[in-house]
């Protein structure tokens, strides 16, 4: 039987992966400010952030799949 702590650790890791992916993608504003910015380029910036979050969460899930109950 899994404890609540196992789920908390897994969910925190999942959240951290998403935040990390989004933060890394926001750094594109430093590299290509004319294209990815908070004005006219907001749509492009949000698409990069979304893609990065999905990739980061996917990577986390590939290394730490959802906890399962162990057979008794």
C-alpha positions in Angstrom: 0.0 0.0 0.0 1.3 3.4 -0.9 1.5 6.1 1.6 0.2 9.6 1.1 3.8 10.7 1.3 4.7 8.7 -1.8 2.0 10.6 -3.8 3.0 13.9 -2.3 6.6 13.4 -3.4 5.5 12.3 -6.9 3.1 15.2 -7.3 5.7 17.7 -6.1 8.2 16.3 -8.6 5.6 16.6 -11.4 4.9 20.2 -10.4 8.6 21.1 -10.2 9.2 19.6 -13.7 6.4 21.8 -15.1 7.7 24.9 -13.4 11.3 24.2 -14.6 10.1 23.7 -18.1 8.2 26.9 -18.1 11.1 28.9 -16.6 13.6 27.6 -19.2 11.2 28.5 -22.0 10.8 32.0 -20.6 14.6 32.5 -21.1 13.8 32.7 -24.9 12.8 36.3 -24.2 16.5 36.9 -23.5 17.7 35.2 -26.6 15.2 36.4 -29.2 13.4 39.3 -27.6 12.1 40.6 -30.9 10.2 37.3 -31.6 9.3 36.1 -28.1 8.1 38.9 -25.8 5.2 39.9 -23.6 3.7 42.2 -26.3 3.2 41.2 -29.9 5.1 37.9 -29.4 3.1 36.7 -26.4 1.3 34.0 -28.4 4.6 32.6 -29.6 6.1 32.8 -26.2 3.2 31.0 -24.6 3.4 28.3 -27.2 7.1 27.7 -26.4 6.3 27.7 -22.7 3.5 25.2 -23.2 5.6 22.9 -25.3 8.5 23.1 -22.9 6.2 22.3 -19.9 4.8 19.2 -21.8 8.3 18.0 -22.6 9.6 18.4 -19.1 6.6 16.7 -17.6 6.9 13.9 -20.1 10.5 13.4 -19.2 9.7 13.3 -15.5 7.0 10.7 -16.2 9.4 8.6 -18.2 11.8 8.4 -15.3 9.2 8.4 -12.4 5.9 6.9 -13.5 2.8 7.2 -11.5 3.1 5.3 -8.2 1.2 2.0 -8.2 0.1 -0.2 -5.3 2.4 -3.1 -4.8 0.7 -6.6 -4.7 0.3 -7.9 -1.2 
